[in-house]
Amino acid sequence: MERVVDVAPTCRVIRSVDEYQGKQGPSYAGGISAESVGSQAIWLGMVTIPPGSRTRAHLHDGHETAFYVLSGECDLWYGEDLQEHVVARAGDYLYIPADISHVAVNRSQTEPLVAVGGRTDPSEQESVRLQPELDDKLLGTAI
């Protein structure tokens, strides 16, 4: 998607967006972003984690994240050694503070996990810091 630059701020409608693979694993469709509308402080889009999959261990440097789960169930492992755990189901909101290590897991073997997500990083992927040293902490927890 071409980045919008030097455009006077105005209200916009984004009707369709290209999906892309995030560094951390899931498929993203970023409707509102620095690239699509010239956003300065927010990214809003769809996130899909396929059945039996999970994200790579990661955090977002200096940026908060929030999700609304549309369908499926998300096991979120988080914390310094991914020792903390919460489950978000369809209809739940999920908040991840800035700089918190986490892994999202879709344990379903048949249904994708789909959520609307927002992040205070308007380019969404710029703040992603992969943490491969934590990936083995959840061996046996989905793919």
C-alpha positions, 0 to 999 in steps of 0.5 A: 500500500502506498504511503499517504504524505503531504495530504491535508487531514480529512475524513476518509473511508477505506473500503478494502485493503490488502492483507499482509503477513506480519513479522510476528505471524498472523495475517493483517489487513490494516484499514487505518494506518500511516500508509492508508490515510496518513494516520499519525498515532493509530493503526486499526485493522483486522487480524486473523490467526489460522486454526492451530497457529500462534504468533511468534513471541514479540512485544511492541516497543512503546506502543499499546494494543487493543483487540475486539475478538469477532470470532474464535478464542485467543489464548494470550501468554504474556509477561517476562517469561510468558508465564501469565495467561488469559483467554479472550473469546468472541465478544471480549476486548483484549488489552496489551500494554506497551513493551509486554512480551506476548504470544497469541494462540489459536487452539482451535483446529478448525476455526480461525481467530479473527479480531479487530485490532488497534495500536498506537503505532500508525505503521503497525509493524515498525514497533514489533520486536521479535523475541525468539529466545521466548518462542520455546517457552510454549513448546506444545502450545499450538503450532 
